[in-house]
Amino acid sequence: MTSPKNGGRRVRSPAFTIGFTLIALLLFSGLCALGAWQVQRLAWKRDLIARVDARIHAAAVPAPRSATRDDEYRRVAASGHFLHDKAVLTQAVTVRGPGYWVMTPLVTDAGFTLIINRGFVPQDNRTRYSRPEGTVHLIGLLRLSEPGGGFLRSNDPAAGRWYSRDVAAIAAAQHVAPPVAGYFIDAAANCGPDTAPVGGLTVVRFPNNHLQYAITWFILAAMVAGAYIFVMRQDRKDRRG
């Protein structure tokens, strides 16, 4: 709302000034809060990256019977024998192109079973990979289960179509005797780069755009403050005129 013209200028009413001030204050406060939240997320992400980096390069520890999010990407070691007849292939896209992860149960010497991601095989060579017998010793990265399926595609155990590494579903579909750990292990690289399946292809990358987001929110907050100051100054000039 504005008052009648004053010397050719429109003078805004007090109601407009109060409403505009409240809206500007809400916008400014909200944008500053988003910026502060992104700063907090930045600190959290940097801490996460540092912790994961420390886990990846630490000495391997015995694979536990259970794991939490705090254990993800921890280097672990296990020994036992594979159940190759219960292996499944889950779809994968890697630096080597599209193909499959070879997910094979390992009955450990510790008395429980682990699902091992032995590595990658290409689409056109999905069945030609090594199947070691007897006791094996492996080191890899602990990974949390991926329930449900992939993007817009659900796992179909009955048809043998797997789009994610869902430990519980794989164990149930393949009738793996319990106890089965609720996580899987990405096996480390094997003897040679062309020895299938190819291990050691875990991608450890955490997008960290929080600083850019924080700067963006604070710039928008500054723009709101600038626009408010400009409008209020112009309003005072109009009143004086």
N, C-alpha and C positions, 0 to 999 in steps of 0.2 A: 504494500500500500504506500502511496505517496500523497503528500499534501498538494494543494494547488500550486501552480507555478509561481516562483518568486523571482521576478526580474528575468524571466525566460529560462529559469532553472527549476528542476523538479526537486523538491525537498522531501526526503523520505520521512515517514511517520515514525514515532518512537516504537510502535509495535514491530515495524519492519526491522529496525535496528536491533531490538532485543532478539527477535527470531533469527536474524542473520548471525548475530553473535553466538547464539546457542548452537546453531548448525555448524559454524566454523569451529567452535570449541570441541564439539563432538568429533568432527572429522580430524582435527589436529590431534586430539587425544588418542583416537583410534589408530591413526597412522603411526604415531610415536610408539604406541603399545606394540604394533606389529613389528616395527623396527627393533625394539628392545627384545621382542621374542626371537627374532632372527639372530640377534647377537648372542642370546643364550643358546640357540641351536648351533651356532657356529662353534662356541666353546665345547658343547657336547660332541659335535661331529669330530672336532680335532682330537678330543680325548679318546673317542672311539677308534679313530684311525691309528692313534699311537698305541692303544691297547692291542688292537688286532695285529699291528705290525710286530709288536713284542711277542705275541703268541706264535705267529708264523715262524719267527726266527729262533724261538726257544727250543731247548732240547725236548725231544718227544717224551711224553709220559704214557703210561699204560692206558689203553682205552677204557673208559668207565662204563658201568652198566647203564647209567642214565646221564643226561646232560641238560643244561639250561642254556638260555641265550648267552649267558656270560662265558660259556665254553666254546661258542662257535669260532671256527678257524684255529682252534688249538691243535698243535701237532701232537698226534697220538700214535702209538705203536700197538700192533696186535699180531698174534700168531694163531694158526689153526689150519683147518682144511676147508676148501671151497665146496659148495654144493652147486656144481655147474649145471645140473639138470633143472635147477630152480631159478636160473638167471633170467632176467628180463632186459629188454632194450627200451630205453626211454629216449624220446626225440631230443636232439641237441643241435645247437648252432655254435660252432667254435671258429677259432682262427684257421682251422683246417677245412672249414666249410660245414655243410649240413651232414648230419649222421645220427649216431646213437651213443648213449652212455651204456656201458655194460654193467648192470647192477646185479651183483652176485652175492648170495648169502655166504658168510664165513662162520663156521662153527669154531669158536675160539677155545683155546686151551683153558681159559678162565671159566668156562661153563655156560656161556651165553652166546647168542648168535648176533652178528653184525651184518648189516647190508653194506657191501663195499662197491663204490663206484670205481671199477677197475680202470676205466678210461674210455677213450673215444674210438669208435669204428665208423668208417664212411658208409654212406647209404648203399653203395653198390658192392660192398664187401662186408656185410653185416654179420655173417656167420663165420668168417675166417679170422679167428683170433686164438691166441694161446689159451690153454686150459690146464694150468699146472696141477699136478696131483700131489698127494702127500702134504706134509706140513709146510706152510709158507709163512714168511715173516714180512710184514709190510708196515710202512709208515705213511701217514697221510694227514689230511686236515679234517677235523670234525665239522660236520655240516648238519644243520637242523633239517628235519623232514619238510617236504614241500607238499602238503595235503591238497587234494582236490584235482589239480590239473594245471594246464598252462593257460595262457591268455585266450579266452573265449573257447577253450577246448578242455573238456573234462576227461579224466582218465576213464578208459573202458577196459577193466580187467578181463571181462568175459571174452572180448575180442582180441586181447593182447595188445591194446593200444595204450601207450603210456606217454604222457606229455609232461609229467613232473615226477620228481623222485620222492614219491609218497611211501615212506617206509612201512607204515602199518598196512596200507592197502597191498603193497607188493608182498609182504609176508603172508597176509591172509590169502591172496590169490594163488600164491605158490605153495601154500600149506607148509610154511616153514615152522618147525616145532618151536614153541616158546622155551625159555624167555628170549625175546628179541629186543635189542636196544632200540630206543625210539629215535635214533639219529642214524646217519650214514657217514661213511668216510670216503673222501676223495683221495684215492691212492696217488702217491707221488710218482714222478716220472720213472719209467721202467728202464731196462737196460739200453735200449736204443731208440732213436726217434721214429723208426719205422716198425717197431715191434708192437703189434696190435694185441690188446687195446692200448692206445697211447694215453698214459697217465700224466699227471702234473699240469693239467690245463685249467686248473681252478682260476677263475678271474676274481681277484680281490680288488674291487674298485668301489669307492663310496662317493657319489656325487656331492660336491661341497660348494654350493652356490649361495650359501647363507649370507656371506659378506655382500654380494651384489644385491641380494634381496633387501638386506638391512639398509643399504645406501639408498635404494629405490624408495623404500617407505619413508625414510627421513627426508629425502628430497621432496616427495609429495607433501609431507607435513609442512616443510618450509614454504612450498608453493601456496598451500592453503593459508598459512600465516601471512605471506606476502599479499595475497589477494584480499584478505580481510583488512590489512592495514591500508591498502590502496583505496578500497571502497569507503572505509571510515574517514580517511583524510579527504576524499572527494566529497563525502557527505558534509563534513564540517565546512569545506569551502562553499558548498552550495548554500548552507545555512547563513554563512556570513554575507554571502552575496545578496 
